[in-house]
């Protein structure tokens, strides 16, 4: 009987010890669990906030090279992010500040050198919606350089009657720009001069590649 009692006593002491250890572990783990929950909630909140602030997001790929294009921020001044992938040397993320918004982005090998160009189309804030093109050209698969896009005011024929409302698109290996033509006395919402289309060709310049006007047509 004494032997049995000793065995029962040993079992009870063991159970008490195990329960004490479990209780202590739970006590210590509770703050960690709470901290983890708070951290997870914060990550989810930041992720949702970032998605809400992202006004444009598009990933484009050609010839084993891709670009992830994204805008973030609020108001008329946004942050444009261009993340290349697949370049041999420099895949650094490019961050630019733009006034207005990105309306589209396209990719194409415009100079037929076996490597793509990425074109991002923007319009300014306000009623004019003046267009601009932010372009980058791949240098032999190793890095990228920005393409110079000329101001329309540099060409008298192209800029006559121009008041914004641009549309851009790649047509084969040309960049096409289309906008309504305004005559004297036309209001911003009622152009009467038809539509003008400008086609740009990508060429090599002294410092970088650039777009030059190749053709102007009206209809």
Secondary structure, DSSP 8 states (H G I E B T S, - for coil): -HHHHHHHHHHHHHHHHHHHHHHHHHHHHHHHHHHHHHHHHHHHHHHHHHHHHEEEEEEEEETTEEEEEEEE-SSSEEEEEEEEES-SS----EEEEEESEEEEEEEE-TT-SSS-EEEEEEE-SSSS--EEEEEEEEETTTEEEEEB---GGG-HHHHTTB----EEEEETTEEEEEEEB--TT--TT---S-EEEEEEEEEE-SSSEEEEEEEEEE-
